[in-house]
Amino acid sequence: RADFKVLLLNYKILHGLAPLYLRNTITLYVPPCPLISQEADLLLVIPRTKTKSLGHRVFSDRAPLLWNKLPAALKEADSIEIFKSRLKTHLFSPHFD
């Protein structure tokens, strides 16, 4: 459930739906050279952390890690309603199989 909220907030940030102060918490990945795959357009930079115990729980570290693991079709959702629906299916369907 926490991952759902982190990813939803991340979607809002990337689509300009979140408050301004949150927009500086994530950074889009820019590859050093052009890639054939457009998957790189949807990746975020995962910051390096010095502390392992707290670093993986901080939003600015956790959000890119979770986001980069999502399938491209989910990241490319046209609206927040579609994103929420697909995200719920993606996150919670393994628990019901």
N, C-alpha and C positions, 0 to 999 in steps of 0.2 A: 504494500500500500504506500509506503514511503517512496519507493521507486516511481510509482505512478505520479505522485505529486511533484517529484523532482523533474521528471521528464515532461510533464505538462507545463511546468514553469519554464523549462528550457525551450519548449515549443513557442510559448508566448514571447520569450525574449527574442528568439530568432525571427519572429514575425511582427515585431514592434508592438506587441500587445501587453508588455510588462512595463512597470515603472522604469524611469530612466536610470535610477541608481543601480538596478540589477543588470543593465545591459553591459556594464564593464566587467561582469563576473565571468563571462565566457568569451572565447576567441575562436574565430573560424580558422581552420587549418588551410594554409596556403602552401602547396607543394613547391619545392625548389625548381622544378621543371614541369612543363605541361604533361598531364597524364592522359592516356587514352580513355580511361574510365572516368565517368562523371561522378563516381562515388565520392571522390575527394572533395567535391563541392559541398558535400553534406557532413563532412567530418569536423570535429572540434579539437583544439589543442588540449592535451591533458597535461596540466602543469606538474612539474616535479615537486614533490613534497619531501621535507626532511624528516618528518615524524610519520611513521607508519600507523601508529595507533589512532591519531586524530585526523590525519590527512585524507583518509578514504571516506570520512563522514562529512567533510566540509563541502558545501554546495558547489563551489567553484572547481573542486576536484572530482566530485561524484557525478555531477551532471554530464560533463564531456565523456567520462568513462561509460556511463549508461547509454548516452546518445549514440556513440560510435558503434555500439553493439546492435543497435536497431536495424532492421531491414530497410533498404532504400524506399520501398513502397510505403512504409509507415512514416518515414521522415518527410516524404513528399506530399502528405495529405493536404488537400486544398483548403480545408476549414478546420477550426478547432473541434467541432462536433465530430467530424470524420476521424480526426486524429485521436480523440478520446475513445471512440468506439473501437478503432483498430488497436489502440494501445491496450485497452482492457482485454481484448481477445488475445493479443500477443502475450501479455503478462500472466493472465489468469487461466488460460486454457490448459497449460500443462498440469494444473492442479485438479482438473476434472477428467483427465484421461484415464 
